[in-house]
Amino acid sequence: MTSFLPLLAAVLVACTLLCWVGLIMARGGSEADEVARRLSVFMGGGTQPAAPERPRTGSPLRDLLNAFTDAVNPLLARGSYAGRLAEDLQKAGLRMKTSEWMLMVVGLGVAVGALIGLRFGTVFAFIPGPIVLWILSGFFLRFRQAHRTRAFEAQLGDTIMLLSNALKAGLSFAQAMSTVAKNGTPPISEEFARATREIALGIPVDEALQHMVERNKSEDFDLMVTAVQIQRSVGGNLAEILDTIAFTIRERVRIHGEIRTLTAQARMSGLIITLLPVGLGVFMFFLEPTYFSPMVNQTLGWIMLGLAIFSIMIGSALIQKIVRIRV
């Protein structure tokens, strides 16, 4: 079994690199290809074909990857996980299909697992690689979503002022949202553009705003949407209400920024203290397995590792509790 391990690792790494190259090449023309595919449905005098054929891109590798992802998407759509993953990708601002994301994560996991298996000379060392990469991909999506939400909230004060000025100029609220979608900057312009498209398709304004709240999980935006919905029910001067909300949100963003600045050193210290022993242990495990082997091969070592992990978790939780100040 050991003699075939280098060959197996080489094949897996080659396949992974091939998938990565194809994915990178496909991202360049994916939006244009998708638009062309949708337009091709309406060609031919109003008769819609049962399975519209994706236009050729001129690159055999890109066409092969597109065909593969198109074949995998219907299989993934049967489960609820694909829907949640597509929603998470959208919240994170990643313009990727679920099949493309899963192909990238699985390919990277296979490559890491093959390298670990090649390092230790056993097939069993390959197994943790894909599992760990799949877990880390979830943390990466959560990080991107939190970063996008902070960027959304940072732009919210100016956006509300733009809505207020549009209403004072005589535009309706739906037209004011369209103005933000055209003149704003991402990510808030992307969200308002999607809400504008939903309204154009017949979805009520209140429901489109509620969809935005569910996608962004912003308390400030939820406050604005609640005020707009109340005003649309009972009446009142919406422009004046938006001015008041914009001032409140700007003050909250300013105070939140000051708090993050004052607690930056504590947060960085907590991150370093948490990751340093873990990184050092992993480094020693890979660099000198015989030196670190008593920690994973003896009962006392497992007990010490358990106590160390428990202590690190408690310390990290306490630091996060101290530095997390809600405004």
Number of C-alpha atoms within 10 A of each C-alpha: 7 11 9 10 16 16 12 16 22 15 14 19 20 13 15 21 15 13 20 17 14 19 20 11 16 21 15 11 12 18 13 12 18 13 10 13 15 14 11 16 16 13 12 9 6 8 9 12 12 7 7 14 12 16 12 11 15 8 11 11 17 22 18 13 18 21 13 13 16 15 12 14 15 12 11 14 14 10 10 9 12 19 14 12 18 19 14 19 20 16 22 21 17 14 15 15 18 23 22 23 18 16 17 17 19 19 22 21 22 24 24 23 26 27 20 21 22 20 13 13 18 15 18 11 16 23 16 16 20 20 16 13 19 17 11 13 16 13 12 13 19 16 13 18 22 16 13 19 19 16 14 22 22 18 18 21 23 16 22 24 18 21 25 21 17 19 21 15 10 10 15 13 17 17 15 23 24 20 19 22 22 13 11 18 13 15 17 22 21 16 22 24 18 16 25 23 14 17 17 12 9 9 14 14 20 15 14 18 25 17 15 20 19 11 17 21 14 16 12 21 22 17 13 20 17 15 16 21 16 13 14 13 9 7 10 12 10 19 19 14 15 22 18 13 20 22 15 14 23 18 13 17 20 13 13 15 13 12 16 16 12 12 16 13 12 16 19 11 12 20 14 12 14 18 13 12 14 13 12 10 15 14 13 14 16 13 11 11 14 11 10 17 13 13 17 15 10 10 11 12 15 14 13 13 15 12 12 14 15 12 13 18 13 12 15 18 12 12 17 15 10 12 17 12 11 6 8
